[in-house]
Amino acid sequence: MKAAARRRAVWFAHRILSAAATVWAAATFTFLVQCLLPGDRAQIMLNVVSGNVGAAPRQELAAINAKYGFDQPIFLQYAKYISGILQGDLGQSYHQHRPVTAIIAEQIGPTVLLAVAALVTAWVITILTTVFAAGRDNFWAKLLSGMQVLLATVPPYWLATILLVVFAVQLRIFPVVGGNSAIGLILPTLALALELSGLFGQVVTSEFTRLLELPFVTSARTRGMGDLGVRFRHVLRHAALPAITLSGWAFGKLLSGAVLIEAVFARQGLGGVLVAATSTRDVPVVSGVILVSAGLFVIVSVTVDFAYSIVDPRIKLA
């Protein structure tokens, strides 16, 4: 027990250090983006506020540089930036003149909800199609296999447009502008989940088919267990492991994909914030969204590692 507890503590410490390094790298990248982009930051801020593109008076530029610390040495700016992040301060929006933390906090909920809903939906589709089709040689199995390949190659934004036109504009089953209602979440979720289910499905089906030929499956069947029981209770748990390892990456992909999907369906979320900030060169907001996304990716990755060990207890944390 002591050895197991020690291994778990070492694993946890290693994951925390890796997570901290990932977030630190993202923070450093966002800082460099702010400093190395072409143009004077003070001039950019004045242009955004005034709508002018001409050069501002030196006195105004000096005042802004002094207010935000742009006139300080780069290493001191970096130290203050990292210190602010540790205190939960992501800076001030150039355009809205509000804390970036507050702007992101107002919009992060719908985006995370969409990403989680898409990930869960993708897994449900993957499990159902794999359990009923893997290892079978019939028309439906071949059709599902072909659909998985097709979905894995379809861009989510293209699929989102098709879903919107067919089910919202023509059939009028769903609202054109989804907002943040439950029914408005369905089409955006499917737009993200279908592509991911195609990818997961190919990975799980390949492993599932291989496992069906192993002795433990034959042994379970000789004990009188039905085909579906064998597939759900014995094969699926092991076949899902490769796709589980992809779930952390998939969540990060869903967060980035949600930017376009939210724009297509006119949903609130970080997508609208990021698009607006990019168009107005509101660099602190863009950097804040990147940093928060990196933090969410790290949290999900650690959670996935825990889930991996729970699904297959033979795997030891190290």
Beta strands, then each sheet from edge to edge (+ up, - down):
end
